[in-house]
Amino acid sequence: MSIERIESTQRMSRIVKHNGTVYLCGQTAGEAQWDIKEQTQRCLDKVDDLLAKAGSSRNEILSVTIYIRDMKDFAAMNEVWDAWVADCEKPARACVEARMARPEILVELSVTAAYA
């Protein structure tokens, strides 16, 4: 069994690859001046970058869990999400309201994808 860990720190790995599956650490973009749309876009940009490093892409995403600080932002977050997945295969997805690690974080994405 081979497990590859990429961009590891003392706490976590940003990417873990195992048995054709890529697991990304939670992606956030919490700057106090950014609204939900900006944070969502920046998270998705990070996901694209990490998937590319792992030899995958958004078309290979299997599942995404979206943690959102306040469901009042659900529609605005979905506008950005819908544009991002418009031209690709749609993953399984869940979205839950959650308390974040820092108050400026409005959204966090947890992504699992396939790779060849």
Secondary structure, DSSP 8 states (H G I E B T S, - for coil): --EEEEEE-SS-EEEEEETTEEEE--EE---TT--HHHHHHHHHHHHHHHHHHTT--GGGEEEEEEEES-GGGHHHHHHHHHHHHTTS---EEEEEE---SSTT--EEEEEEEE--
